[in-house]
Amino acid sequence: MKNGPKMSLVVALVGAVLALLVPLVFGGSQYNMVLVTTVLLYAVLATAWNIIGGMAGQMDLAAWAYLGLGAFTSGTLLLRWNITPWIGMLLGGLVAMAFGLMVGFPLFRFGVTDVWYALSSSALVEVLRVVFLMWEDVGGPVERYLPFHNWSWYHMRFGSYIPYYYIMLALLGVALFANYRLKRTRLGYYLRALGENEEAAEILGVNARACKMKALMLYAFLVGMAGAVYACLYGFIHPSFFSGFNSLEVAILGIVGGMGITYGPLLAAVILVSGKEFLRSTLGGQLEAIYLVIYAVVLIVMALFKPEGIATLLEEPYRRLRSYFAGGEDVQPDTRSV
């Protein structure tokens, strides 16, 4: 049993080393680097979503609202006052967090949950898209391109996509660590209790509104930071960043990966996003949108045969490894605490 945490650490270190070596394999093609960085982006978003969706059980569909706010905050600061995106990234996260506080307070105050919370959060994405489309001082219908600087760390603009990959990888590490640590705090236990049965948790003394607000703010902050990097990655800001479809996809990754499982959203992003992009690049030019049909079929099959999440497929191999390193003792892992 004592070797359990050591085994988890070894697995995490191996995964980190493999992730660091990815540019050695794909770095020769800038297109491939954009794809793997996009996979990491969705992994960050889905891992952050796991805090509010997987733990607290709130079906949030506003991920790209917070991403867009982070992108516009950082991009506007850079365009108007030449403030480095490294600062804009933190400020973008704070703006997204403040917006989450402003929106979450009335929703949680009046006990909005389940499908009504999902609809409300989804509507926010469209509201922000229209607002920034009409707000020409910072948005407008035309793309606002960020200043191009070849290999400028101050402006977070590079002649290669490899630095963006490592920046996004660092954000993923922060999101995973936040999930891991949160689950071992009192707030983490409260959030999981709320996700299982909110009424029972409140009867036992859990302040549902306060706990869900903290989860929403942390989730919004992480997504807002990712939005700042996303703007620099593609070199412009535009109201199309507020995407309801992409927000839904983030929630799908969190659900399919395994709600409440730390590495579940990451696993789902690696499999589904990379698979979708591969199908799009190989089949998109022959039969338009056929890759979306195949993608939808894969999701349906997973929902039918593995509704608890694809991360649970690793339970048996992980149990055997832990049993081996524990000297043959049969160890039953709790993947929801991983």
SULGI-V954324 format. One record per pair of residues at least 24 apart in sequence whose C-alpha atoms are under 6 Angstrom apart, sorted by the first residue. I is the first residue (numbers start at 1). J is the second residue. D is the distance in whole Angstrom. If there is no record, write none. Layout:
I & J & D
I & J & D
//
This chain:
3 & 326 & 6
37 & 165 & 5
39 & 273 & 6
43 & 266 & 5
43 & 269 & 5
44 & 172 & 5
45 & 223 & 6
46 & 250 & 5
46 & 254 & 5
46 & 265 & 5
47 & 265 & 5
48 & 175 & 6
48 & 219 & 5
51 & 215 & 6
52 & 215 & 5
52 & 216 & 6
54 & 259 & 4
54 & 260 & 4
55 & 191 & 5
55 & 192 & 5
55 & 195 & 6
55 & 260 & 5
56 & 191 & 5
56 & 192 & 6
56 & 194 & 6
56 & 195 & 4
57 & 195 & 4
59 & 118 & 5
60 & 118 & 5
60 & 121 & 6
61 & 118 & 6
61 & 121 & 5
61 & 122 & 5
61 & 247 & 5
61 & 248 & 6
62 & 121 & 5
62 & 122 & 5
62 & 125 & 6
62 & 247 & 6
63 & 247 & 5
64 & 242 & 5
64 & 243 & 6
64 & 247 & 5
65 & 125 & 5
65 & 242 & 5
66 & 96 & 5
66 & 220 & 6
66 & 223 & 6
66 & 224 & 5
67 & 223 & 5
67 & 224 & 5
67 & 227 & 4
68 & 241 & 5
68 & 242 & 5
69 & 96 & 6
70 & 224 & 4
70 & 225 & 6
70 & 227 & 5
70 & 228 & 5
71 & 227 & 5
71 & 228 & 4
71 & 231 & 5
74 & 228 & 5
84 & 154 & 5
84 & 155 & 5
89 & 225 & 5
89 & 228 & 5
92 & 224 & 5
92 & 225 & 6
93 & 221 & 4
93 & 224 & 4
93 & 225 & 5
94 & 221 & 6
96 & 220 & 5
96 & 221 & 6
96 & 224 & 5
97 & 217 & 5
97 & 220 & 5
97 & 221 & 5
100 & 217 & 6
108 & 209 & 5
125 & 242 & 6
125 & 244 & 6
129 & 239 & 5
129 & 242 & 5
132 & 239 & 6
133 & 239 & 6
143 & 237 & 6
143 & 238 & 5
144 & 236 & 5
144 & 237 & 5
145 & 235 & 6
145 & 236 & 4
146 & 235 & 5
146 & 236 & 5
256 & 309 & 5
257 & 309 & 5
257 & 310 & 5
257 & 311 & 6
258 & 308 & 6
258 & 309 & 4
258 & 311 & 6
260 & 336 & 6
261 & 336 & 5
262 & 338 & 6
264 & 311 & 5
//
